[in-house]
């Protein structure tokens, strides 16, 4: 067999190399968002990466898109965050009150009344919460799947904030509308 | 004879296969390089979804606060006010100037538990400022809960020039059944947009570290369980904490105080 292959004509070799090059070009590449990016989770999990649900976006290296829209409520400034790379959403909440305050927020989802949630409060959940200085910020854990309708809710207070924070339809008290 | 042929041909065979493998890998590398330069389909889908849910999702980048040239600012304001009247043909356009920043207000309406109003305002340098505090007085109701939806953004190309930003404000907590037609809108203060996620520390230091050092103030990035922010690490003994924080707000966070106050009536 070696003798037969070795004896083949030079342009037969070139043909083999061309075929190899073509195979290289046509070979399927792994999806960058799932395996080649820096992100350490994806949506609700995809077999290669674990679920992002309830995880910290910073720790999981999920970069949120920074659009020009935001929400103000109770001395807090909220941004909705979406990461297509991680297929997940969360909410950033900044203490915009001008004073040191407890700062909390939730990303709510699930059903007509958004009765599931991923929440955060400065320093930790009550009773371990701590007030944070003006312009400090917190962010909620992630909700897997960007297609999930969610509410972003948040506020600041001089006392500990009960979690989950935020209303439901139709008034959405303390929340930006569904997105 | 056969043995001699095999031993001399084996290296030739391995050479052929090695070249073939190298060419295969080269093909994969070429494809990877081409793939990196194109936007993944999933990202395009996400962008399209975002475009349908946002009024105008222009990504913005905050840049250092620049000293505004008062003379050119006033001149530019007058020209922008003229163009504003033309661009917004609403009959009830109102205008206010405070702290060198011109605000215009138009297209206000009450719909169910929402009070909508369009605002446009000057950006006094090559950065993007947000409305960080606003209050609506409507009948007995006083609310500061609002959603800011960007309509347009024109960033000043360089220091000494002004930009312009327009947005729709949606006060979505109108819980009263009040039928009052009069309202008062107070825009309290503006601040530079926050840096992108993960770049806060680097960018805040870039914005104000040198300027604050001239006042004897040094900053440090601070984080704890579930939070992070910028802390004043050192300040002169004769400076109060409030004074240091005022400088931090002005230089690093780009705070500009109003108020810009508007009175009007709405057709319910």
Interface residues (C-beta under 8 A of the other chain):
Chain A: X2 X3 X5 X6 X7 X13 X16 X17 X18 X20 X21 X22 X23 X24 X25 X26 X27 X29 X31 X32 X33 X57 X58 X63 X64 X65 X66 X67 X68 X69 X70 X71 X72 X73 X74 X77 X79 X81 X82 X84 X85 X87 X92 X94 X96 X103 X120 X121 X122 X123 X124 X130 X132 X133 X134 X135 X136 X137 X138 X146 X147 X170 X171 X172 X173 X174 X176 X177 X179
Chain B: X2 X5 X6 X9 X10 X12 X13 X16 X19 X20 X21 X23 X24 X25 X26 X27 X28 X29 X30 X31 X32 X35 X36 X40 X42 X43 X45 X46 X47 X49 X50 X53 X54 X55 X56 X57 X58 X59 X60 X113 X128 X130 X131 X132 X133 X134 X144 X145 X146 X147 X148 X149 X150 X153 X167 X170 X172 X173 X175 X191 X193 X194 X196 X197 X198 X200 X222 X224 X225 X226 X227 X228 X229 X230 X231 X245 X248 X249 X253
